[in-house]
Amino acid sequence: MKVKTSITLSEDLLKAIDEYTGKDKNRSEFIEDAVRAFIINLIRRQQDSRDLEIINQHADYLNREAAVLSNF
């Protein structure tokens, strides 16, 4: 379901949107796609941060295991 909303954008940003909006797209579609991509990126960065935290918590064990395996 789409909900109509109103936003205020700077003129230079609006000009850039118009430059990159294809013939078959409108501003709303462009902005929706951009926001969706931005949110996906935020989620991915949060997941990467959690993964890195888990790796760091187990770094000593993983390093010891890697050292043992490298001796084979």
mmCIF file as Biopython writes it, N, C-alpha, C and O atoms, coordinates in Angstrom:
data_model
#
loop_
_atom_site.group_PDB
_atom_site.id
_atom_site.type_symbol
_atom_site.label_atom_id
_atom_site.label_alt_id
_atom_site.label_comp_id
_atom_site.label_asym_id
_atom_site.label_entity_id
_atom_site.label_seq_id
_atom_site.pdbx_PDB_ins_code
_atom_site.Cartn_x
_atom_site.Cartn_y
_atom_site.Cartn_z
_atom_site.occupancy
_atom_site.B_iso_or_equiv
_atom_site.auth_seq_id
_atom_site.auth_asym_id
_atom_site.pdbx_PDB_model_num
ATOM 1   N N  . MET A ? 1  ? 0.841  -1.177  0.000   1.0 0.0 1  A 1 
ATOM 2   C CA . MET A ? 1  ? 0.000  0.000   0.000   1.0 0.0 1  A 1 
ATOM 3   C C  . MET A ? 1  ? 0.888  1.242   0.000   1.0 0.0 1  A 1 
ATOM 4   O O  . MET A ? 1  ? 1.824  1.345   0.793   1.0 0.0 1  A 1 
ATOM 5   N N  . LYS A ? 2  ? 0.602  2.138   -0.850  1.0 0.0 2  A 1 
ATOM 6   C CA . LYS A ? 2  ? 1.335  3.398   -0.936  1.0 0.0 2  A 1 
ATOM 7   C C  . LYS A ? 2  ? 0.605  4.454   -0.126  1.0 0.0 2  A 1 
ATOM 8   O O  . LYS A ? 2  ? -0.625 4.493   -0.083  1.0 0.0 2  A 1 
ATOM 9   N N  . VAL A ? 3  ? 1.389  5.309   0.515   1.0 0.0 3  A 1 
ATOM 10  C CA . VAL A ? 3  ? 0.836  6.400   1.300   1.0 0.0 3  A 1 
ATOM 11  C C  . VAL A ? 3  ? 1.422  7.696   0.762   1.0 0.0 3  A 1 
ATOM 12  O O  . VAL A ? 3  ? 2.638  7.814   0.611   1.0 0.0 3  A 1 
ATOM 13  N N  . LYS A ? 4  ? 0.593  8.637   0.483   1.0 0.0 4  A 1 
ATOM 14  C CA . LYS A ? 4  ? 1.053  9.912   -0.041  1.0 0.0 4  A 1 
ATOM 15  C C  . LYS A ? 4  ? 1.660  10.725  1.095   1.0 0.0 4  A 1 
ATOM 16  O O  . LYS A ? 4  ? 1.113  10.800  2.196   1.0 0.0 4  A 1 
ATOM 17  N N  . THR A ? 5  ? 2.806  11.333  0.797   1.0 0.0 5  A 1 
ATOM 18  C CA . THR A ? 5  ? 3.488  12.164  1.776   1.0 0.0 5  A 1 
ATOM 19  C C  . THR A ? 5  ? 4.115  13.357  1.058   1.0 0.0 5  A 1 
ATOM 20  O O  . THR A ? 5  ? 4.167  13.407  -0.171  1.0 0.0 5  A 1 
ATOM 21  N N  . SER A ? 6  ? 4.572  14.281  1.828   1.0 0.0 6  A 1 
ATOM 22  C CA . SER A ? 6  ? 5.202  15.463  1.258   1.0 0.0 6  A 1 
ATOM 23  C C  . SER A ? 6  ? 6.571  15.635  1.898   1.0 0.0 6  A 1 
ATOM 24  O O  . SER A ? 6  ? 6.707  15.558  3.119   1.0 0.0 6  A 1 
ATOM 25  N N  . ILE A ? 7  ? 7.594  15.872  1.062   1.0 0.0 7  A 1 
ATOM 26  C CA . ILE A ? 7  ? 8.931  16.126  1.574   1.0 0.0 7  A 1 
ATOM 27  C C  . ILE A ? 7  ? 9.479  17.389  0.921   1.0 0.0 7  A 1 
ATOM 28  O O  . ILE A ? 7  ? 9.025  17.807  -0.144  1.0 0.0 7  A 1 
ATOM 29  N N  . THR A ? 8  ? 10.447 17.972  1.571   1.0 0.0 8  A 1 
ATOM 30  C CA . THR A ? 8  ? 11.102 19.162  1.042   1.0 0.0 8  A 1 
ATOM 31  C C  . THR A ? 8  ? 12.540 18.802  0.712   1.0 0.0 8  A 1 
ATOM 32  O O  . THR A ? 8  ? 13.269 18.291  1.562   1.0 0.0 8  A 1 
ATOM 33  N N  . LEU A ? 9  ? 12.948 19.067  -0.517  1.0 0.0 9  A 1 
ATOM 34  C CA . LEU A ? 9  ? 14.297 18.755  -0.966  1.0 0.0 9  A 1 
ATOM 35  C C  . LEU A ? 9  ? 14.968 20.016  -1.492  1.0 0.0 9  A 1 
ATOM 36  O O  . LEU A ? 9  ? 14.311 20.944  -1.963  1.0 0.0 9  A 1 
ATOM 37  N N  . SER A ? 10 ? 16.285 20.023  -1.399  1.0 0.0 10 A 1 
ATOM 38  C CA . SER A ? 10 ? 17.018 21.160  -1.956  1.0 0.0 10 A 1 
ATOM 39  C C  . SER A ? 10 ? 16.920 21.119  -3.478  1.0 0.0 10 A 1 
ATOM 40  O O  . SER A ? 10 ? 16.736 20.061  -4.081  1.0 0.0 10 A 1 
ATOM 41  N N  . GLU A ? 11 ? 17.047 22.277  -4.071  1.0 0.0 11 A 1 
ATOM 42  C CA . GLU A ? 11 ? 16.893 22.393  -5.517  1.0 0.0 11 A 1 
ATOM 43  C C  . GLU A ? 11 ? 17.945 21.582  -6.264  1.0 0.0 11 A 1 
ATOM 44  O O  . GLU A ? 11 ? 17.641 20.944  -7.272  1.0 0.0 11 A 1 
ATOM 45  N N  . ASP A ? 12 ? 19.183 21.606  -5.770  1.0 0.0 12 A 1 
ATOM 46  C CA . ASP A ? 12 ? 20.237 20.863  -6.459  1.0 0.0 12 A 1 
ATOM 47  C C  . ASP A ? 12 ? 20.001 19.352  -6.387  1.0 0.0 12 A 1 
ATOM 48  O O  . ASP A ? 12 ? 20.311 18.637  -7.340  1.0 0.0 12 A 1 
ATOM 49  N N  . LEU A ? 13 ? 19.459 18.858  -5.271  1.0 0.0 13 A 1 
ATOM 50  C CA . LEU A ? 13 ? 19.145 17.440  -5.162  1.0 0.0 13 A 1 
ATOM 51  C C  . LEU A ? 13 ? 18.008 17.064  -6.112  1.0 0.0 13 A 1 
ATOM 52  O O  . LEU A ? 13 ? 18.042 16.011  -6.748  1.0 0.0 13 A 1 
ATOM 53  N N  . LEU A ? 14 ? 17.027 17.914  -6.198  1.0 0.0 14 A 1 
ATOM 54  C CA . LEU A ? 14 ? 15.905 17.662  -7.096  1.0 0.0 14 A 1 
ATOM 55  C C  . LEU A ? 14 ? 16.369 17.637  -8.557  1.0 0.0 14 A 1 
ATOM 56  O O  . LEU A ? 14 ? 15.893 16.821  -9.346  1.0 0.0 14 A 1 
ATOM 57  N N  . LYS A ? 15 ? 17.292 18.527  -8.914  1.0 0.0 15 A 1 
ATOM 58  C CA . LYS A ? 15 ? 17.841 18.524  -10.276 1.0 0.0 15 A 1 
ATOM 59  C C  . LYS A ? 15 ? 18.591 17.226  -10.551 1.0 0.0 15 A 1 
ATOM 60  O O  . LYS A ? 15 ? 18.484 16.666  -11.642 1.0 0.0 15 A 1 
ATOM 61  N N  . ALA A ? 16 ? 19.353 16.742  -9.564  1.0 0.0 16 A 1 
ATOM 62  C CA . ALA A ? 16 ? 20.089 15.489  -9.729  1.0 0.0 16 A 1 
ATOM 63  C C  . ALA A ? 16 ? 19.121 14.318  -9.881  1.0 0.0 16 A 1 
ATOM 64  O O  . ALA A ? 16 ? 19.345 13.433  -10.707 1.0 0.0 16 A 1 
ATOM 65  N N  . ILE A ? 17 ? 18.057 14.308  -9.097  1.0 0.0 17 A 1 
ATOM 66  C CA . ILE A ? 17 ? 17.045 13.254  -9.220  1.0 0.0 17 A 1 
ATOM 67  C C  . ILE A ? 17 ? 16.452 13.272  -10.625 1.0 0.0 17 A 1 
ATOM 68  O O  . ILE A ? 17 ? 16.298 12.227  -11.256 1.0 0.0 17 A 1 
ATOM 69  N N  . ASP A ? 18 ? 16.123 14.456  -11.102 1.0 0.0 18 A 1 
ATOM 70  C CA . ASP A ? 18 ? 15.541 14.571  -12.441 1.0 0.0 18 A 1 
ATOM 71  C C  . ASP A ? 18 ? 16.509 14.081  -13.518 1.0 0.0 18 A 1 
ATOM 72  O O  . ASP A ? 18 ? 16.080 13.511  -14.521 1.0 0.0 18 A 1 
ATOM 73  N N  . GLU A ? 19 ? 17.814 14.298  -13.319 1.0 0.0 19 A 1 
ATOM 74  C CA . GLU A ? 19 ? 18.803 13.843  -14.296 1.0 0.0 19 A 1 
ATOM 75  C C  . GLU A ? 19 ? 18.859 12.323  -14.357 1.0 0.0 19 A 1 
ATOM 76  O O  . GLU A ? 19 ? 19.031 11.749  -15.432 1.0 0.0 19 A 1 
ATOM 77  N N  . TYR A ? 20 ? 18.714 11.673  -13.212 1.0 0.0 20 A 1 
ATOM 78  C CA . TYR A ? 20 ? 18.859 10.218  -13.145 1.0 0.0 20 A 1 
ATOM 79  C C  . TYR A ? 20 ? 17.547 9.468   -13.218 1.0 0.0 20 A 1 
ATOM 80  O O  . TYR A ? 20 ? 17.540 8.238   -13.258 1.0 0.0 20 A 1 
ATOM 81  N N  . THR A ? 21 ? 16.444 10.180  -13.237 1.0 0.0 21 A 1 
ATOM 82  C CA . THR A ? 21 ? 15.147 9.539   -13.368 1.0 0.0 21 A 1 
ATOM 83  C C  . THR A ? 21 ? 14.935 9.212   -14.836 1.0 0.0 21 A 1 
ATOM 84  O O  . THR A ? 21 ? 14.953 10.092  -15.697 1.0 0.0 21 A 1 
ATOM 85  N N  . GLY A ? 22 ? 14.738 7.945   -15.098 1.0 0.0 22 A 1 
ATOM 86  C CA . GLY A ? 22 ? 14.545 7.522   -16.481 1.0 0.0 22 A 1 
ATOM 87  C C  . GLY A ? 22 ? 13.183 7.937   -17.009 1.0 0.0 22 A 1 
ATOM 88  O O  . GLY A ? 22 ? 12.350 8.471   -16.276 1.0 0.0 22 A 1 
ATOM 89  N N  . LYS A ? 23 ? 12.974 7.685   -18.279 1.0 0.0 23 A 1 
ATOM 90  C CA . LYS A ? 23 ? 11.715 8.046   -18.925 1.0 0.0 23 A 1 
ATOM 91  C C  . LYS A ? 23 ? 10.526 7.317   -18.317 1.0 0.0 23 A 1 
ATOM 92  O O  . LYS A ? 23 ? 9.418  7.851   -18.259 1.0 0.0 23 A 1 
ATOM 93  N N  . ASP A ? 24 ? 10.769 6.083   -17.861 1.0 0.0 24 A 1 
ATOM 94  C CA . ASP A ? 24 ? 9.678  5.266   -17.348 1.0 0.0 24 A 1 
ATOM 95  C C  . ASP A ? 24 ? 9.480  5.390   -15.837 1.0 0.0 24 A 1 
ATOM 96  O O  . ASP A ? 24 ? 8.616  4.718   -15.274 1.0 0.0 24 A 1 
ATOM 97  N N  . LYS A ? 25 ? 10.260 6.230   -15.183 1.0 0.0 25 A 1 
ATOM 98  C CA . LYS A ? 25 ? 10.152 6.387   -13.735 1.0 0.0 25 A 1 
ATOM 99  C C  . LYS A ? 25 ? 9.766  7.811   -13.410 1.0 0.0 25 A 1 
ATOM 100 O O  . LYS A ? 25 ? 9.982  8.734   -14.196 1.0 0.0 25 A 1 
ATOM 101 N N  . ASN A ? 26 ? 9.190  7.968   -12.231 1.0 0.0 26 A 1 
ATOM 102 C CA . ASN A ? 26 ? 8.920  9.317   -11.771 1.0 0.0 26 A 1 
ATOM 103 C C  . ASN A ? 26 ? 9.741  9.577   -10.509 1.0 0.0 26 A 1 
ATOM 104 O O  . ASN A ? 26 ? 10.424 8.681   -10.013 1.0 0.0 26 A 1 
ATOM 105 N N  . ARG A ? 27 ? 9.674  10.775  -10.004 1.0 0.0 27 A 1 
ATOM 106 C CA . ARG A ? 27 ? 10.456 11.132  -8.823  1.0 0.0 27 A 1 
ATOM 107 C C  . ARG A ? 27 ? 10.136 10.241  -7.637  1.0 0.0 27 A 1 
ATOM 108 O O  . ARG A ? 27 ? 11.042 9.810   -6.923  1.0 0.0 27 A 1 
ATOM 109 N N  . SER A ? 28 ? 8.877  9.965   -7.422  1.0 0.0 28 A 1 
ATOM 110 C CA . SER A ? 28 ? 8.486  9.135   -6.277  1.0 0.0 28 A 1 
ATOM 111 C C  . SER A ? 28 ? 9.125  7.757   -6.348  1.0 0.0 28 A 1 
ATOM 112 O O  . SER A ? 28 ? 9.637  7.257   -5.347  1.0 0.0 28 A 1 
ATOM 113 N N  . GLU A ? 29 ? 9.099  7.139   -7.527  1.0 0.0 29 A 1 
ATOM 114 C CA . GLU A ? 29 ? 9.710  5.820   -7.691  1.0 0.0 29 A 1 
ATOM 115 C C  . GLU A ? 29 ? 11.212 5.886   -7.453  1.0 0.0 29 A 1 
ATOM 116 O O  . GLU A ? 29 ? 11.787 5.010   -6.808  1.0 0.0 29 A 1 
ATOM 117 N N  . PHE A ? 30 ? 11.838 6.928   -7.976  1.0 0.0 30 A 1 
ATOM 118 C CA . PHE A ? 30 ? 13.280 7.094   -7.805  1.0 0.0 30 A 1 
ATOM 119 C C  . PHE A ? 30 ? 13.628 7.231   -6.331  1.0 0.0 30 A 1 
ATOM 120 O O  . PHE A ? 30 ? 14.535 6.560   -5.838  1.0 0.0 30 A 1 
ATOM 121 N N  . ILE A ? 31 ? 12.904 8.105   -5.624  1.0 0.0 31 A 1 
ATOM 122 C CA . ILE A ? 31 ? 13.177 8.340   -4.204  1.0 0.0 31 A 1 
ATOM 123 C C  . ILE A ? 31 ? 12.884 7.078   -3.388  1.0 0.0 31 A 1 
ATOM 124 O O  . ILE A ? 31 ? 13.634 6.751   -2.469  1.0 0.0 31 A 1 
ATOM 125 N N  . GLU A ? 32 ? 11.810 6.374   -3.713  1.0 0.0 32 A 1 
ATOM 126 C CA . GLU A ? 32 ? 11.484 5.137   -2.996  1.0 0.0 32 A 1 
ATOM 127 C C  . GLU A ? 32 ? 12.594 4.101   -3.185  1.0 0.0 32 A 1 
ATOM 128 O O  . GLU A ? 32 ? 12.999 3.449   -2.223  1.0 0.0 32 A 1 
ATOM 129 N N  . ASP A ? 33 ? 13.083 3.947   -4.406  1.0 0.0 33 A 1 
ATOM 130 C CA . ASP A ? 33 ? 14.171 3.010   -4.672  1.0 0.0 33 A 1 
ATOM 131 C C  . ASP A ? 33 ? 15.438 3.411   -3.910  1.0 0.0 33 A 1 
ATOM 132 O O  . ASP A ? 33 ? 16.126 2.558   -3.350  1.0 0.0 33 A 1 
ATOM 133 N N  . ALA A ? 34 ? 15.738 4.703   -3.892  1.0 0.0 34 A 1 
ATOM 134 C CA . ALA A ? 34 ? 16.940 5.193   -3.211  1.0 0.0 34 A 1 
ATOM 135 C C  . ALA A ? 34 ? 16.843 4.965   -1.698  1.0 0.0 34 A 1 
ATOM 136 O O  . ALA A ? 34 ? 17.813 4.534   -1.074  1.0 0.0 34 A 1 
ATOM 137 N N  . VAL A ? 35 ? 15.703 5.246   -1.119  1.0 0.0 35 A 1 
ATOM 138 C CA . VAL A ? 35 ? 15.516 5.048   0.320   1.0 0.0 35 A 1 
ATOM 139 C C  . VAL A ? 35 ? 15.576 3.566   0.656   1.0 0.0 35 A 1 
ATOM 140 O O  . VAL A ? 35 ? 16.180 3.176   1.656   1.0 0.0 35 A 1 
ATOM 141 N N  . ARG A ? 36 ? 14.957 2.746   -0.169  1.0 0.0 36 A 1 
ATOM 142 C CA . ARG A ? 36 ? 14.990 1.296   0.056   1.0 0.0 36 A 1 
ATOM 143 C C  . ARG A ? 36 ? 16.437 0.783   0.021   1.0 0.0 36 A 1 
ATOM 144 O O  . ARG A ? 36 ? 16.833 -0.005  0.879   1.0 0.0 36 A 1 
ATOM 145 N N  . ALA A ? 37 ? 17.217 1.223   -0.960  1.0 0.0 37 A 1 
ATOM 146 C CA . ALA A ? 37 ? 18.621 0.817   -1.065  1.0 0.0 37 A 1 
ATOM 147 C C  . ALA A ? 37 ? 19.419 1.296   0.150   1.0 0.0 37 A 1 
ATOM 148 O O  . ALA A ? 37 ? 20.281 0.577   0.656   1.0 0.0 37 A 1 
ATOM 149 N N  . PHE A ? 38 ? 19.128 2.502   0.608   1.0 0.0 38 A 1 
ATOM 150 C CA . PHE A ? 38 ? 19.818 3.051   1.777   1.0 0.0 38 A 1 
ATOM 151 C C  . PHE A ? 38 ? 19.510 2.222   3.020   1.0 0.0 38 A 1 
ATOM 152 O O  . PHE A ? 38 ? 20.411 1.919   3.801   1.0 0.0 38 A 1 
ATOM 153 N N  . ILE A ? 39 ? 18.254 1.857   3.206   1.0 0.0 39 A 1 
ATOM 154 C CA . ILE A ? 39 ? 17.853 1.063   4.371   1.0 0.0 39 A 1 
ATOM 155 C C  . ILE A ? 39 ? 18.476 -0.337  4.298   1.0 0.0 39 A 1 
ATOM 156 O O  . ILE A ? 39 ? 18.931 -0.862  5.314   1.0 0.0 39 A 1 
ATOM 157 N N  . ILE A ? 40 ? 18.499 -0.935  3.121   1.0 0.0 40 A 1 
ATOM 158 C CA . ILE A ? 40 ? 19.138 -2.246  2.960   1.0 0.0 40 A 1 
ATOM 159 C C  . ILE A ? 40 ? 20.607 -2.149  3.340   1.0 0.0 40 A 1 
ATOM 160 O O  . ILE A ? 40 ? 21.143 -3.046  3.991   1.0 0.0 40 A 1 
ATOM 161 N N  . ASN A ? 41 ? 21.261 -1.066  2.936   1.0 0.0 41 A 1 
ATOM 162 C CA . ASN A ? 41 ? 22.663 -0.852  3.280   1.0 0.0 41 A 1 
ATOM 163 C C  . ASN A ? 41 ? 22.841 -0.704  4.787   1.0 0.0 41 A 1 
ATOM 164 O O  . ASN A ? 41 ? 23.788 -1.254  5.350   1.0 0.0 41 A 1 
ATOM 165 N N  . LEU A ? 42 ? 21.956 0.022   5.443   1.0 0.0 42 A 1 
ATOM 166 C CA . LEU A ? 42 ? 22.026 0.167   6.899   1.0 0.0 42 A 1 
ATOM 167 C C  . LEU A ? 42 ? 21.887 -1.187  7.590   1.0 0.0 42 A 1 
ATOM 168 O O  . LEU A ? 42 ? 22.639 -1.498  8.514   1.0 0.0 42 A 1 
ATOM 169 N N  . ILE A ? 43 ? 20.934 -1.983  7.146   1.0 0.0 43 A 1 
ATOM 170 C CA . ILE A ? 43 ? 20.719 -3.310  7.726   1.0 0.0 43 A 1 
ATOM 171 C C  . ILE A ? 43 ? 21.957 -4.172  7.528   1.0 0.0 43 A 1 
ATOM 172 O O  . ILE A ? 43 ? 22.392 -4.859  8.451   1.0 0.0 43 A 1 
ATOM 173 N N  . ARG A ? 44 ? 22.526 -4.137  6.326   1.0 0.0 44 A 1 
ATOM 174 C CA . ARG A ? 44 ? 23.722 -4.928  6.026   1.0 0.0 44 A 1 
ATOM 175 C C  . ARG A ? 44 ? 24.887 -4.495  6.916   1.0 0.0 44 A 1 
ATOM 176 O O  . ARG A ? 44 ? 25.626 -5.342  7.420   1.0 0.0 44 A 1 
ATOM 177 N N  . ARG A ? 45 ? 25.056 -3.199  7.113   1.0 0.0 45 A 1 
ATOM 178 C CA . ARG A ? 45 ? 26.143 -2.716  7.982   1.0 0.0 45 A 1 
ATOM 179 C C  . ARG A ? 45 ? 25.933 -3.146  9.423   1.0 0.0 45 A 1 
ATOM 180 O O  . ARG A ? 45 ? 26.895 -3.474  10.117  1.0 0.0 45 A 1 
ATOM 181 N N  . GLN A ? 46 ? 24.672 -3.150  9.889   1.0 0.0 46 A 1 
ATOM 182 C CA . GLN A ? 46 ? 24.392 -3.625  11.244  1.0 0.0 46 A 1 
ATOM 183 C C  . GLN A ? 46 ? 24.730 -5.110  11.373  1.0 0.0 46 A 1 
ATOM 184 O O  . GLN A ? 46 ? 25.325 -5.534  12.365  1.0 0.0 46 A 1 
ATOM 185 N N  . GLN A ? 47 ? 24.350 -5.891  10.373  1.0 0.0 47 A 1 
ATOM 186 C CA . GLN A ? 47 ? 24.656 -7.324  10.393  1.0 0.0 47 A 1 
ATOM 187 C C  . GLN A ? 47 ? 26.167 -7.552  10.367  1.0 0.0 47 A 1 
ATOM 188 O O  . GLN A ? 47 ? 26.683 -8.399  11.097  1.0 0.0 47 A 1 
ATOM 189 N N  . ASP A ? 48 ? 26.873 -6.797  9.526   1.0 0.0 48 A 1 
ATOM 190 C CA . ASP A ? 48 ? 28.329 -6.919  9.451   1.0 0.0 48 A 1 
ATOM 191 C C  . ASP A ? 48 ? 28.972 -6.561  10.784  1.0 0.0 48 A 1 
ATOM 192 O O  . ASP A ? 48 ? 29.928 -7.210  11.210  1.0 0.0 48 A 1 
ATOM 193 N N  . SER A ? 49 ? 28.459 -5.545  11.432  1.0 0.0 49 A 1 
ATOM 194 C CA . SER A ? 49 ? 28.978 -5.129  12.730  1.0 0.0 49 A 1 
ATOM 195 C C  . SER A ? 49 ? 28.774 -6.218  13.778  1.0 0.0 49 A 1 
ATOM 196 O O  . SER A ? 49 ? 29.677 -6.506  14.563  1.0 0.0 49 A 1 
ATOM 197 N N  . ARG A ? 50 ? 27.582 -6.825  13.789  1.0 0.0 50 A 1 
ATOM 198 C CA . ARG A ? 50 ? 27.313 -7.931  14.724  1.0 0.0 50 A 1 
ATOM 199 C C  . ARG A ? 50 ? 28.216 -9.121  14.422  1.0 0.0 50 A 1 
ATOM 200 O O  . ARG A ? 50 ? 28.748 -9.749  15.337  1.0 0.0 50 A 1 
ATOM 201 N N  . ASP A ? 51 ? 28.391 -9.432  13.131  1.0 0.0 51 A 1 
ATOM 202 C CA . ASP A ? 51 ? 29.258 -10.542 12.752  1.0 0.0 51 A 1 
ATOM 203 C C  . ASP A ? 51 ? 30.697 -10.290 13.196  1.0 0.0 51 A 1 
ATOM 204 O O  . ASP A ? 51 ? 31.354 -11.192 13.715  1.0 0.0 51 A 1 
ATOM 205 N N  . LEU A ? 52 ? 31.184 -9.077  12.995  1.0 0.0 52 A 1 
ATOM 206 C CA . LEU A ? 52 ? 32.543 -8.730  13.399  1.0 0.0 52 A 1 
ATOM 207 C C  . LEU A ? 52 ? 32.701 -8.841  14.910  1.0 0.0 52 A 1 
ATOM 208 O O  . LEU A ? 52 ? 33.733 -9.303  15.398  1.0 0.0 52 A 1 
ATOM 209 N N  . GLU A ? 53 ? 31.687 -8.422  15.642  1.0 0.0 53 A 1 
ATOM 210 C CA . GLU A ? 53 ? 31.726 -8.533  17.098  1.0 0.0 53 A 1 
ATOM 211 C C  . GLU A ? 53 ? 31.836 -9.997  17.522  1.0 0.0 53 A 1 
ATOM 212 O O  . GLU A ? 53 ? 32.601 -10.324 18.429  1.0 0.0 53 A 1 
ATOM 213 N N  . ILE A ? 54 ? 31.076 -10.876 16.872  1.0 0.0 54 A 1 
ATOM 214 C CA . ILE A ? 54 ? 31.139 -12.310 17.188  1.0 0.0 54 A 1 
ATOM 215 C C  . ILE A ? 54 ? 32.514 -12.870 16.849  1.0 0.0 54 A 1 
ATOM 216 O O  . ILE A ? 54 ? 33.087 -13.630 17.630  1.0 0.0 54 A 1 
ATOM 217 N N  . ILE A ? 55 ? 33.039 -12.500 15.697  1.0 0.0 55 A 1 
ATOM 218 C CA . ILE A ? 55 ? 34.373 -12.970 15.302  1.0 0.0 55 A 1 
ATOM 219 C C  . ILE A ? 55 ? 35.412 -12.498 16.313  1.0 0.0 55 A 1 
ATOM 220 O O  . ILE A ? 55 ? 36.273 -13.275 16.727  1.0 0.0 55 A 1 
ATOM 221 N N  . ASN A ? 56 ? 35.335 -11.240 16.710  1.0 0.0 56 A 1 
ATOM 222 C CA . ASN A ? 56 ? 36.291 -10.706 17.674  1.0 0.0 56 A 1 
ATOM 223 C C  . ASN A ? 56 ? 36.184 -11.401 19.027  1.0 0.0 56 A 1 
ATOM 224 O O  . ASN A ? 56 ? 37.194 -11.588 19.706  1.0 0.0 56 A 1 
ATOM 225 N N  . GLN A ? 57 ? 34.978 -11.785 19.426  1.0 0.0 57 A 1 
ATOM 226 C CA . GLN A ? 57 ? 34.797 -12.489 20.688  1.0 0.0 57 A 1 
ATOM 227 C C  . GLN A ? 57 ? 35.477 -13.862 20.660  1.0 0.0 57 A 1 
ATOM 228 O O  . GLN A ? 57 ? 35.902 -14.372 21.696  1.0 0.0 57 A 1 
ATOM 229 N N  . HIS A ? 58 ? 35.574 -14.449 19.472  1.0 0.0 58 A 1 
ATOM 230 C CA . HIS A ? 58 ? 36.149 -15.781 19.331  1.0 0.0 58 A 1 
ATOM 231 C C  . HIS A ? 58 ? 37.508 -15.755 18.620  1.0 0.0 58 A 1 
ATOM 232 O O  . HIS A ? 58 ? 37.979 -16.794 18.157  1.0 0.0 58 A 1 
ATOM 233 N N  . ALA A ? 59 ? 38.134 -14.592 18.530  1.0 0.0 59 A 1 
ATOM 234 C CA . ALA A ? 59 ? 39.361 -14.430 17.754  1.0 0.0 59 A 1 
ATOM 235 C C  . ALA A ? 59 ? 40.493 -15.319 18.263  1.0 0.0 59 A 1 
ATOM 236 O O  . ALA A ? 59 ? 41.180 -15.955 17.463  1.0 0.0 59 A 1 
ATOM 237 N N  . ASP A ? 60 ? 40.697 -15.375 19.573  1.0 0.0 60 A 1 
ATOM 238 C CA . ASP A ? 60 ? 41.796 -16.180 20.097  1.0 0.0 60 A 1 
ATOM 239 C C  . ASP A ? 60 ? 41.637 -17.644 19.699  1.0 0.0 60 A 1 
ATOM 240 O O  . ASP A ? 60 ? 42.585 -18.272 19.229  1.0 0.0 60 A 1 
ATOM 241 N N  . TYR A ? 61 ? 40.448 -18.178 19.889  1.0 0.0 61 A 1 
ATOM 242 C CA . TYR A ? 61 ? 40.182 -19.573 19.525  1.0 0.0 61 A 1 
ATOM 243 C C  . TYR A ? 61 ? 40.381 -19.784 18.022  1.0 0.0 61 A 1 
ATOM 244 O O  . TYR A ? 61 ? 41.027 -20.748 17.612  1.0 0.0 61 A 1 
ATOM 245 N N  . LEU A ? 62 ? 39.831 -18.890 17.207  1.0 0.0 62 A 1 
ATOM 246 C CA . LEU A ? 62 ? 39.942 -19.033 15.750  1.0 0.0 62 A 1 
ATOM 247 C C  . LEU A ? 62 ? 41.392 -18.942 15.295  1.0 0.0 62 A 1 
ATOM 248 O O  . LEU A ? 62 ? 41.801 -19.661 14.384  1.0 0.0 62 A 1 
ATOM 249 N N  . ASN A ? 63 ? 42.178 -18.058 15.925  1.0 0.0 63 A 1 
ATOM 250 C CA . ASN A ? 63 ? 43.588 -17.930 15.565  1.0 0.0 63 A 1 
ATOM 251 C C  . ASN A ? 63 ? 44.376 -19.188 15.928  1.0 0.0 63 A 1 
ATOM 252 O O  . ASN A ? 63 ? 45.233 -19.635 15.166  1.0 0.0 63 A 1 
ATOM 253 N N  . ARG A ? 64 ? 44.073 -19.757 17.111  1.0 0.0 64 A 1 
ATOM 254 C CA . ARG A ? 64 ? 44.742 -20.999 17.509  1.0 0.0 64 A 1 
ATOM 255 C C  . ARG A ? 64 ? 44.394 -22.123 16.536  1.0 0.0 64 A 1 
ATOM 256 O O  . ARG A ? 64 ? 45.265 -22.884 16.114  1.0 0.0 64 A 1 
ATOM 257 N N  . GLU A ? 65 ? 43.115 -22.217 16.185  1.0 0.0 65 A 1 
ATOM 258 C CA . GLU A ? 65 ? 42.675 -23.248 15.244  1.0 0.0 65 A 1 
ATOM 259 C C  . GLU A ? 65 ? 43.343 -23.080 13.892  1.0 0.0 65 A 1 
ATOM 260 O O  . GLU A ? 65 ? 43.759 -24.066 13.284  1.0 0.0 65 A 1 
ATOM 261 N N  . ALA A ? 66 ? 43.453 -21.857 13.413  1.0 0.0 66 A 1 
ATOM 262 C CA . ALA A ? 66 ? 44.097 -21.592 12.123  1.0 0.0 66 A 1 
ATOM 263 C C  . ALA A ? 66 ? 45.585 -21.963 12.178  1.0 0.0 66 A 1 
ATOM 264 O O  . ALA A ? 66 ? 46.137 -22.489 11.212  1.0 0.0 66 A 1 
ATOM 265 N N  . ALA A ? 67 ? 46.217 -21.685 13.304  1.0 0.0 67 A 1 
ATOM 266 C CA . ALA A ? 67 ? 47.632 -22.025 13.449  1.0 0.0 67 A 1 
ATOM 267 C C  . ALA A ? 67 ? 47.827 -23.533 13.414  1.0 0.0 67 A 1 
ATOM 268 O O  . ALA A ? 67 ? 48.767 -24.014 12.781  1.0 0.0 67 A 1 
ATOM 269 N N  . VAL A ? 68 ? 46.966 -24.285 14.076  1.0 0.0 68 A 1 
ATOM 270 C CA . VAL A ? 68 ? 47.062 -25.742 14.069  1.0 0.0 68 A 1 
ATOM 271 C C  . VAL A ? 68 ? 46.874 -26.268 12.658  1.0 0.0 68 A 1 
ATOM 272 O O  . VAL A ? 68 ? 47.627 -27.129 12.204  1.0 0.0 68 A 1 
ATOM 273 N N  . LEU A ? 69 ? 45.864 -25.746 11.964  1.0 0.0 69 A 1 
ATOM 274 C CA . LEU A ? 69 ? 45.588 -26.222 10.605  1.0 0.0 69 A 1 
ATOM 275 C C  . LEU A ? 69 ? 46.691 -25.870 9.620   1.0 0.0 69 A 1 
ATOM 276 O O  . LEU A ? 69 ? 46.917 -26.598 8.653   1.0 0.0 69 A 1 
ATOM 277 N N  . SER A ? 70 ? 47.370 -24.772 9.856   1.0 0.0 70 A 1 
ATOM 278 C CA . SER A ? 70 ? 48.431 -24.361 8.918   1.0 0.0 70 A 1 
ATOM 279 C C  . SER A ? 70 ? 49.665 -25.233 9.060   1.0 0.0 70 A 1 
ATOM 280 O O  . SER A ? 70 ? 50.531 -25.219 8.186   1.0 0.0 70 A 1 
ATOM 281 N N  . ASN A ? 71 ? 49.762 -25.994 10.152  1.0 0.0 71 A 1 
ATOM 282 C CA . ASN A ? 71 ? 50.905 -26.890 10.347  1.0 0.0 71 A 1 
ATOM 283 C C  . ASN A ? 71 ? 50.748 -28.212 9.612   1.0 0.0 71 A 1 
ATOM 284 O O  . ASN A ? 71 ? 51.684 -29.010 9.576   1.0 0.0 71 A 1 
ATOM 285 N N  . PHE A ? 72 ? 49.597 -28.456 9.033   1.0 0.0 72 A 1 
ATOM 286 C CA . PHE A ? 72 ? 49.377 -29.715 8.321   1.0 0.0 72 A 1 
ATOM 287 C C  . PHE A ? 72 ? 49.891 -29.649 6.926   1.0 0.0 72 A 1 
ATOM 288 O O  . PHE A ? 72 ? 49.787 -30.625 6.183   1.0 0.0 72 A 1 
#
